[in-house]
């Protein structure tokens, strides 16, 4: 499972219809909006990065949306792989480059 956060930009005058379009789309969850700045923070979920990017592109095509920018991405598969790599590592779990930091 992947989850990402997007900042969606809209004209302040179009905030209400943009919020309605986002809600009706079923593509995302709305967490915050700033009417004066024309900014909406949403999260999207997908089985992989490709599905998330498809949702982001669909959001950008919604009425009154000027654009969407990826702010944060989390991939459960990538985290699991990193945890396995650390667990399988022999010796100190601290990378050499960080030992003298």
N, C-alpha and C positions, 0 to 999 in steps of 0.2 A: 504494500500500500504506500502510495506517495501522497503527500499533502503539501500544498504551496500557498503562499500568500501573495496577493496581487494588490497593487494600487491602481484603481480605475479612475481616469480623469473624465470629467464632464463639465459642461458649462454650468456655472452656478444657477443660472436661470432655468436650466433643464434638470435640476437635481431630482425633483419628485418623479417625473416620468422615467428618468434613468433608473432610479431605485425600483420602481415598479417593474421595469423591463428586466432588471437583474433578478428580482424576486420570482417573477413568472418563468424565467428561463430554466430554472432547476439546475443550473450549471455551478452555482456557488452558494456560499453562506455569507451574508453581509454582517460585518462586525462593527463597523464605525463609518461615519460619514461626516464631512465638514462642508456645509452648504456654501460658506463664503469662499472656500478654496476650490470647490468643485472636485473634492477627493472622496473616494469610497474605498475602504479596505475590505477585501473579501478573501475567503479561502476556497480552494478547489481541491478535489481529491481525484485520484485515478489509480488504476492498477499499475501504471508505469508512466514514464516521462512523456511518452507519445500521447497518451490519453489526456494528460494534463495540458499539453501544448495545444491539442485540439480544442479543449475547453477554453483556453485563453484566447485562441483565435476566434472562437464563437462569441465570446464576451465582447471582443473588440468590434464585432459586427452588429451588436445590439443597438437599437435606436438610442440616440443621444450620448453614446459612448464615444469619446474622442480617442482613447487608447488605454492600454493596460500594460503595466510593467511588473515583472516578476521581482519580488522583494526577498522571499524566503522559500527554500525548498527543503523538504525532508523526504528521504527515501529509506523505507524500512529495510529493503534488501541491501542497500549500501551500508547501513549501520550494522546489520547482522554480519556482513562480510568483514567489516573493520573489527568487530568484536572477536570474530573467529581468528583473524590474523594476529591480534594481540594475544589471545589465549594460546595460540600455537607457537608464539615466539619463545625462543629459549633465552635464558639470561634475564637481564633487567628489562622490565616493560617500558622504561624510559628510553626514547630514541637517543642515540649518541649525540646528535646535534643539540639536544636540550639539556644534557648533563651539566654543561658549564654555564648555562644561561642564568 
